[in-house]
Amino acid sequence: MPIWKRNLLVCWFGMFVTGIGMSQIAPILPLYIRQLGVDDPGAVAQYSGLAFGITFIVSAIFSPIWGLAADKYGRKPMLLRASLGMAIVIGCMGFAANVYVLIGLRMLQGVITGYGTACTTLIATQTDKEHAGFALGTLSTANIAGSLLGPTIGGFIGENFGMQNDFFLTGALMLIAFATTMLFVKENFTRTETQVPGMKEIWSAIPEKSLTVTLFITFFVLSLAMYSVEPVITVYVDQLSQGASHVALIAGIAFSASGLANILAAPLLGKVSDQVGTHKVMLAGLLAAGIVFIPQAFVTNAWQLTGLRFLLGIAAAGLNPSVNTLIKKITPDSLTGRVFGFSMAAGYLGVFAGSVMGGQVAGWLGVKYVFLTTSALLLANAVWVYFRVYRKMSRAQTSVNAEETK
């Protein structure tokens, strides 16, 4: 097996488990906080929101820092640091004595994360251009799928085996990721003793500043869109089901359907982007995702919602690999870790913003408007991408084709 394929396989597993570790706490968090001694429903809701969101906010701050460390010391050391650190911290959550310890551990989890940043950078720099789209497309499914399937997995384990075992199992999986990374990931990295550039030097060294910012914002909007329904989907499924049993399970299936579709479609769309151009796949994905959100506001039963969520996963599957592939193309190799760190930070901020926006829009306007608002954001982003990315990349591709035919 080629080294890039072996690296991809190990990194995919690690990112999948990391995604689960970041999100599996969502459905059991209020129950676990109540178990830790908080009885007031209002306080439970406040602590739940803080404990869930703080990991992503802190991750957004530290992702660029770990990206810098990856550029300076290599990506494999960052993978080992993050996987071992998360294994210990997530496992310790099962022993939390009170809600403040839990929130502190969630904050520490945000500090030590960075597995995704290092994985993306390693695959981007260690895979040849011919297979880069496929590799980054496949890798992108791991974090998305883990994050989207995490709540369902967490709810199932918590309901059937006890909430503490959620944390112990995830910690054990992260230990396996640590061991497989240490044994099987290979990286050709030569450390240089040159001074690491600061923010000003990095920004001046980025050749396509406007395009880079557009890609960051696109990644932010995509993450926001995928998580805007998380706070309200159980309520929406309950409304659609009219008091049927197993609402939490059905809601988990509906939410996770997009993750399953993403796993199936992203590698194929990564290959397509290698052939037709990442900018075309990105624009088509944004338009399709924006359109698919609209009928979700008007479904009459939970299974219609699940089917549309599956279609959403297919539509959005090409977006992450397209963003990552374009970032790789326009970023010098020496800055790849830093730039991917900022990209991951944008994604973490999108997760937090989506969760907050979904809850606020549902509270003020109703659940249906969460889907319509998210659709409007995706379609507006598609228009922006058309003018800032699609037309620019199309002209560049036309110029290259013209040169080749001479």
ABEGO torsion letter per residue (X at the ends): XBAAAAAAAAAAAAAAAAAAAAAAAAAAAAAAAAAAGBABAAAAAAAAAAAAAAAAAAAAAAAAAAAAAAAAAEAAAAAAAAAAAAAAAAAAAAABABAAAAAAAAAAAAAABGAAAAAAAAAAAABBAAAAAAAAAAAAAAAAAAAAAAAAAAAAAAAAAEAAAAAAAAAAAAAAAAAAAAAABBBBBBBBABBBBBAAAAAAABABAAAAAAAAAAAAAAAAAAAAAAAAAAAAAAAAAGGBBGAAAAAAAAAAAAAAAAAAAAAAAAAAAAAAEAAAAAAAAAAAAAAAAAAAAABABAAAAAAAAAAAAAAAAAAAAAAAAAAAAABBAAAAAAAAAAAAAAAAAAAAAAAAAAAAAAAAAEAAAAAAAAAAAAAAAAAAAAAAAAAAAAAAAAAAAAAAAX
